[in-house]
Amino acid sequence: MAHVEYVRREDATDHVSEILSKWEGEGGGTANRSLLLDALANHPPLLEGMYTLLDRTIRGGHLDRDLKELVSVVVSQANDCAYCTASHRENLMEIVAMPEERFETVTAGEYDALPERERAAARFAEQVALDPKGISEEDLEALYAADFDEEDMVELLGVAGTFVAANTYVDALSIQPGDREEAYAGAATETSGDGDTDR
């Protein structure tokens, strides 16, 4: 289990419950809950900030959701964040319907088989995670050649940077993929909302 208690929506203050409910979607249920947000709920201002950041980078913007999920997995895998990789694996499988073999290729850091646009985004995201100061003109040219513009590049950077931060919180708090069952024991388990799984 994590180094802090997970705050359950039903036990939270009204303000915290409202933020957690917005992430979960209408009706709640554990399928859309985020252990990261539940842990950060111990400090409501930080929870609110992370919710806003995740909402704007994952749900907002104009890049495709599937590309953002791919970026989240690439960054989480580069940072060896087991919880985030597992959570976004679920999103890639359920929301994007990515085949298992393709997911395994991505988590192995093998991007050559991806379409050009996904390949360029994955390589850029990996560079952001591993060595952001090392981003070169060549890296940017690969993005632009794959039909990304500067606005797209900044949005990709926002998604990758958000997950670098999320990975840091998750690892420092020792949030593990297996915590979900114990954290939500006895809570409702129905699926709801837009299909997001844990973040």
KOLLO-514970 format. One record per residue (C-alpha): residue number from 0; residue in one letter; x, y, z negated. Coordinates in Angstrom, 2 decimals, decimal comma. Each point is the difference from the previous one (the first is absolute). Layout:
// residues N
(site NUM "a" (X Y Z))
...
END
This chain:
// residues 199
(site 0 "m" (0,00 0,00 0,00))
(site 1 "a" (0,94 3,61 0,45))
(site 2 "h" (1,81 2,16 -2,55))
(site 3 "v" (-3,26 1,92 -0,56))
(site 4 "e" (-3,63 -1,04 -0,34))
(site 5 "y" (-2,13 0,11 3,13))
(site 6 "v" (-2,88 2,43 -0,58))
(site 7 "r" (-3,26 -1,57 1,10))
(site 8 "r" (-2,52 2,32 1,58))
(site 9 "e" (-2,69 -1,10 -2,44))
(site 10 "d" (2,25 0,95 -2,96))
(site 11 "a" (1,31 3,29 1,40))
(site 12 "t" (-0,99 3,60 -0,62))
(site 13 "d" (-2,56 1,40 2,43))
(site 14 "h" (2,67 1,90 1,95))
(site 15 "v" (2,30 -3,03 0,36))
(site 16 "s" (-2,94 -2,26 0,80))
(site 17 "e" (-1,06 2,40 2,77))
(site 18 "i" (3,46 -0,09 1,60))
(site 19 "l" (0,25 -3,80 -0,20))
(site 20 "s" (-3,54 -0,32 1,38))
(site 21 "k" (0,84 2,24 2,97))
(site 22 "w" (2,87 -2,31 0,91))
(site 23 "e" (-2,09 -3,14 -0,47))
(site 24 "g" (-2,91 1,31 2,04))
(site 25 "e" (-3,69 -0,16 -0,72))
(site 26 "g" (-0,96 -2,68 -2,49))
(site 27 "g" (3,46 -0,83 -1,36))
(site 28 "g" (1,03 -3,60 -0,35))
(site 29 "t" (3,52 -1,30 -0,50))
(site 30 "a" (0,72 -0,73 3,68))
(site 31 "n" (0,79 3,67 0,67))
(site 32 "r" (1,69 0,81 -3,29))
(site 33 "s" (3,58 1,16 -0,12))
(site 34 "l" (2,23 -1,19 -2,81))
(site 35 "l" (2,30 2,95 0,71))
(site 36 "l" (-2,82 2,49 -0,49))
(site 37 "d" (-1,27 -1,92 -3,04))
(site 38 "a" (3,48 0,25 -1,56))
(site 39 "l" (0,38 3,69 0,88))
(site 40 "a" (-3,41 0,63 -1,60))
(site 41 "n" (1,90 0,09 -3,30))
(site 42 "h" (1,04 3,50 1,15))
(site 43 "p" (-3,06 1,52 1,73))
(site 44 "p" (1,78 2,94 1,74))
(site 45 "l" (2,49 -2,42 1,62))
(site 46 "l" (-2,84 -2,34 0,96))
(site 47 "e" (-1,81 2,88 1,69))
(site 48 "g" (3,13 1,02 1,89))
(site 49 "m" (0,74 -3,54 1,20))
(site 50 "y" (-3,62 -0,54 1,00))
(site 51 "t" (0,07 3,17 2,09))
(site 52 "l" (3,31 -0,95 1,61))
(site 53 "l" (-1,15 -3,53 0,86))
(site 54 "d" (-3,37 1,21 1,24))
(site 55 "r" (1,53 2,60 2,31))
(site 56 "t" (2,80 -2,18 1,33))
(site 57 "i" (-1,85 -3,31 0,40))
(site 58 "r" (-3,59 1,06 0,63))
(site 59 "g" (0,66 3,47 1,42))
(site 60 "g" (1,99 1,24 2,97))
(site 61 "h" (-0,41 -1,03 3,60))
(site 62 "l" (2,35 -2,99 0,36))
(site 63 "d" (-1,66 -3,41 0,09))
(site 64 "r" (-0,60 -1,77 -3,29))
(site 65 "d" (1,65 -3,16 1,31))
(site 66 "l" (3,22 1,89 0,70))
(site 67 "k" (-0,06 1,44 -3,51))
(site 68 "e" (-0,49 -3,45 -1,52))
(site 69 "l" (2,93 -1,26 2,07))
(site 70 "v" (2,15 2,86 -1,29))
(site 71 "s" (-1,04 -0,73 -3,60))
(site 72 "v" (1,08 -3,64 0,36))
(site 73 "v" (3,32 0,92 1,66))
(site 74 "v" (0,84 2,49 -2,76))
(site 75 "s" (-1,14 -2,32 -2,80))
(site 76 "q" (1,99 -2,89 1,44))
(site 77 "a" (3,09 2,19 0,43))
(site 78 "n" (-0,32 1,00 -3,66))
(site 79 "d" (-0,65 -3,61 -1,07))
(site 80 "c" (-3,29 1,01 -1,64))
(site 81 "a" (-1,88 -3,31 -0,29))
(site 82 "y" (-3,28 1,51 -1,21))
(site 83 "c" (-0,27 2,62 2,76))
(site 84 "t" (1,07 -2,46 2,70))
(site 85 "a" (-2,64 -2,51 -1,14))
(site 86 "s" (-2,71 2,65 -0,27))
(site 87 "h" (0,61 1,41 3,45))
(site 88 "r" (0,32 -3,48 1,44))
(site 89 "e" (-3,66 -0,40 -1,00))
(site 90 "n" (-0,86 3,24 1,78))
(site 91 "l" (1,86 -1,03 3,16))
(site 92 "m" (-1,76 -3,37 0,02))
(site 93 "e" (-3,49 1,30 -0,86))
(site 94 "i" (-0,21 3,51 1,44))
(site 95 "v" (2,33 -0,31 2,97))
(site 96 "a" (-0,31 -3,78 0,55))
(site 97 "m" (3,76 -0,39 0,47))
(site 98 "p" (0,94 -3,64 0,61))
(site 99 "e" (2,01 -1,65 -2,78))
(site 100 "e" (2,97 -0,70 2,33))
(site 101 "r" (0,24 3,66 0,92))
(site 102 "f" (-0,12 1,04 -3,65))
(site 103 "e" (2,83 -2,41 -0,82))
(site 104 "t" (2,05 1,47 2,84))
(site 105 "v" (-0,56 3,53 -1,32))
(site 106 "t" (0,92 -0,92 -3,58))
(site 107 "a" (3,19 -1,60 1,33))
(site 108 "g" (0,94 3,37 1,51))
(site 109 "e" (-0,28 -1,32 3,56))
(site 110 "y" (-1,78 2,68 1,99))
(site 111 "d" (1,05 -0,82 3,58))
(site 112 "a" (-3,19 -1,97 0,74))
(site 113 "l" (-2,23 2,92 -1,04))
(site 114 "p" (-1,51 2,32 2,59))
(site 115 "e" (2,21 3,06 0,62))
(site 116 "r" (-2,04 2,39 -2,13))
(site 117 "e" (-0,14 -2,34 -3,01))
(site 118 "r" (3,67 -0,91 0,43))
(site 119 "a" (1,07 3,66 -0,04))
(site 120 "a" (-2,19 0,74 -3,05))
(site 121 "a" (1,30 -3,06 -1,87))
(site 122 "r" (3,65 0,86 0,64))
(site 123 "f" (-0,58 3,61 -1,03))
(site 124 "a" (-1,82 -1,08 -3,19))
(site 125 "e" (2,77 -2,42 -0,90))
(site 126 "q" (2,57 2,77 0,44))
(site 127 "v" (-2,04 2,31 -2,25))
(site 128 "a" (-0,12 -2,69 -2,68))
(site 129 "l" (3,65 -1,03 0,15))
(site 130 "d" (1,89 3,16 0,96))
(site 131 "p" (-2,09 3,10 0,69))
(site 132 "k" (3,12 2,15 0,42))
(site 133 "g" (1,07 -2,34 2,79))
(site 134 "i" (-2,91 0,87 2,30))
(site 135 "s" (1,60 1,03 3,26))
(site 136 "e" (-0,99 1,68 3,23))
(site 137 "e" (0,02 -3,48 1,52))
(site 138 "d" (-2,62 -1,16 -2,54))
(site 139 "l" (-2,20 2,97 0,84))
(site 140 "e" (0,47 -0,49 3,74))
(site 141 "a" (-1,20 -3,61 -0,38))
(site 142 "l" (-3,18 1,34 -1,64))
(site 143 "y" (-0,55 2,63 2,70))
(site 144 "a" (0,62 -2,59 2,75))
(site 145 "a" (-2,77 -2,10 -1,59))
(site 146 "d" (-2,44 2,90 0,43))
(site 147 "f" (0,24 1,47 -3,51))
(site 148 "d" (0,26 3,77 -0,31))
(site 149 "e" (1,40 2,09 -2,88))
(site 150 "e" (-3,34 0,03 -1,82))
(site 151 "d" (-0,13 -3,81 0,24))
(site 152 "m" (3,58 -0,26 -1,26))
(site 153 "v" (-0,80 2,10 -3,05))
(site 154 "e" (-3,12 -2,09 -0,66))
(site 155 "l" (2,06 -3,21 0,27))
(site 156 "l" (2,52 1,53 -2,37))
(site 157 "g" (-2,84 0,82 -2,39))
(site 158 "v" (-1,24 -3,59 0,02))
(site 159 "a" (3,49 -1,46 -0,39))
(site 160 "g" (0,91 2,48 -2,74))
(site 161 "t" (-3,23 -0,69 -1,86))
(site 162 "f" (0,84 -3,69 -0,08))
(site 163 "v" (3,57 0,62 -1,08))
(site 164 "a" (-1,52 1,82 -2,98))
(site 165 "a" (-2,69 -2,65 -0,56))
(site 166 "n" (2,64 -2,76 0,09))
(site 167 "t" (2,01 1,88 -2,62))
(site 168 "y" (-2,98 0,32 -2,35))
(site 169 "v" (-1,03 -3,62 0,52))
(site 170 "d" (3,47 -1,39 -0,62))
(site 171 "a" (0,75 2,26 -2,98))
(site 172 "l" (-3,34 -0,96 -1,59))
(site 173 "s" (0,59 -3,69 0,85))
(site 174 "i" (-3,31 -0,38 1,84))
(site 175 "q" (-0,09 -3,51 1,46))
(site 176 "p" (-2,25 -1,65 2,61))
(site 177 "g" (-1,22 -2,51 -2,59))
(site 178 "d" (-1,18 2,70 -2,44))
(site 179 "r" (-3,27 0,51 1,88))
(site 180 "e" (-1,81 -3,04 -1,35))
(site 181 "e" (0,86 0,68 -3,62))
(site 182 "a" (-0,56 3,76 0,25))
(site 183 "y" (-3,52 -0,44 1,36))
(site 184 "a" (-1,07 -3,07 -1,96))
(site 185 "g" (-3,69 0,34 -0,71))
(site 186 "a" (-0,49 2,95 2,37))
(site 187 "a" (-2,30 -0,05 3,01))
(site 188 "t" (1,64 -1,51 3,09))
(site 189 "e" (-2,22 1,04 2,86))
(site 190 "t" (1,61 1,63 3,03))
(site 191 "s" (-1,01 3,51 0,89))
(site 192 "g" (1,14 3,22 1,62))
(site 193 "d" (2,09 0,20 3,14))
(site 194 "g" (1,97 -3,18 -0,51))
(site 195 "d" (3,09 1,37 -1,74))
(site 196 "t" (1,75 -2,46 -2,23))
(site 197 "d" (2,48 0,91 -2,70))
(site 198 "r" (2,53 2,74 0,35))
END
